[in-house]
Amino acid sequence: MQTESSDGLMTAEELERVDIPGKSTELVRGRLVVLEPPSFYHGHVAGKLFFLLGQHVFPRNLGWLSSQDTGFRIATNPDTVRAPDVAFTSRERVPVLQRRGYGAFAPHLVAEVLSPDDRPGEVLSKVGDWIGAGVRLVFVIDPVRRAVRIYRADGSQGLVDEGGLLDAEDVIPGFSCRLADFLD
């Protein structure tokens, strides 16, 4: 059941109690956003990227990876809780995982896989939320165009097409993969 404060805005704590069967939720500036579950292919792409990142991150004990629907409270008053498809957070930022609640921090790297119904303005707003909260790299993966748009904290952007290598730069030193490694 959805509850809201007297000003009509929801808090992150209230979002934790929202249960809408078959749906995902986020909180954007205190407003509940109900999302359809992603397609099987969307999950496959995110899962393969998670796997490839994990092969690099876990043996080196570099930090934490999280997958779809993991909430990060990236703003307060009003609260914003976003859930990327894949995220990396270094151990320097978060030395110990909390067992309950949303992460009250921004990850270092976020990957968002586009869905057919995503609107460009909403995607750019989400990228802006991530960068504004302190994310250093945002990958927006477009499976249809077989490309990844890269947004950096310094405001610069990059584009990797199907034949290129996706590089996590100094956020995850030494990690790179071909787009075909997770788009096929």
Secondary structure, DSSP 4 states (H G I P E B T S, - for coil): -----TTSPPPHHHHTT---TT-EEEEETTEEEEEPPPPHHHHHHHHHHHHHHHHHHHHHT-EEEEETT--EEEETTTTEEE--SEEEEETTT-SS--SSS-BSS--SEEEEE--TT--HHHHHHHHHHHHHHT-SEEEEEETTTTEEEEEETTS-EEEE-TTSEEE-TTTSTT-EEETHHHH-
